Amino acid sequence: MNGTYTLNELAMMTGFTTRTLRNYLTRGLLNGEKTNGAWQFTAGEVERFFAEPFVKEGVRIKRSGVVFDFLADRKKKTARTCVILDIPASMKRGNAISAFFCRQMNEVRDVVFTFDWDGGACRVILSGAADQVEKLLAAYGGTVWDD
């Protein structure tokens, strides 16, 4: 794991827009450091942010929306898939898993990714083009995780 997350990675994981996250920064609800003009967030800050009750609820709503939107679209024109991974994980492993998927999202297109870690387990949701989700799952399946 690289130890930090960008604003775009945090937006991808939570489902919040970068504008919403910038508002949270302005209000002091999210803390980060600007390096070379780009926001960086430590794994510890991301964990603290995810633990906030309003963030937890917002992430839950966004996650549910991804699944609901997938189920509601009954007229898909191409093969689509939605996968939910519930993974028992320590905070360290959860951070590694979220960093892994953030990096992998640069290698795929037409996929939505959400992540949440809740004291002992993380939930990853991948929804989008079937071949792209399968590519992510294949990369994840071949990863060796240290705890």
Order of alpha helices (4+ residues) and beta strands (2+ residues): beta-alpha-alpha-beta-beta-alpha-alpha-beta-alpha-beta-beta-alpha
